Amino acid sequence: MTKLRITQVRSAINRPLRQKKTLEALGLKKLNRPKEVESTPQVLGMIEKVKHLLKVEEI
């Protein structure tokens, strides 16, 4: 499996609760703090839902 480095680059303020919960499930708590995750179908689906708030890099 490949690893992904995801970084939240836009705020979750004024976003629907569902998007805030998705960011929390991905392990993102603050802006500009990268998190490395495995590239599984579940994680890719969550990234797709909030891709407008994230920067995604393949490691």
N, C-alpha and C positions, 0 to 999 in steps of 0.2 A: 504494500500500500504506500502511496505517496503521502507526504506530509504537506500541509498548507499552513502558511503564516497569515493569520487574519488580524487586521487592525481596524478598530472603529475610528473613522475619521469625521463622522458627523454625529451630532447630538441626538439623543433619543427623546428630548423634550418635544412636546406636542406631537408625538407619534402614538398610534394606537397601542393599547395594552398588549395586544398579541405580538407586535414587533418588539416591545420592550422585553417581554418574556423570552422571545427567541434570542435576543442578544444575551440575556442572562443565561440561557441554556448553552450558548456557545462559550460561555466563560468570560465574556467581555464585561468589564465593570467600569472602566474609565476610558476617556478618549486617548488615542495614540499609545495604547499599551498593547503590544502584539501578543498573540496567543498561538501556539502551534497545536494543530489538531490533525488527526488522521483523516484522509479523504475517503469517507464512507458515504454511501447513498443518503443516509439520514442527515449527515452534516452538510452535504452538498445541497440538499433540499432546504435546510435552514438558511444557508448562505444565500440561496436564490431568493428567499423571501425578504431579506434585508440587504441585498447587494448595493442598494443606493446609499447605505450608511457605512459600507466597509471598503477596505482595500485588501485584496486577496493576492498572495504571492505563492508560487509553488516552490518548495524547497528541494 
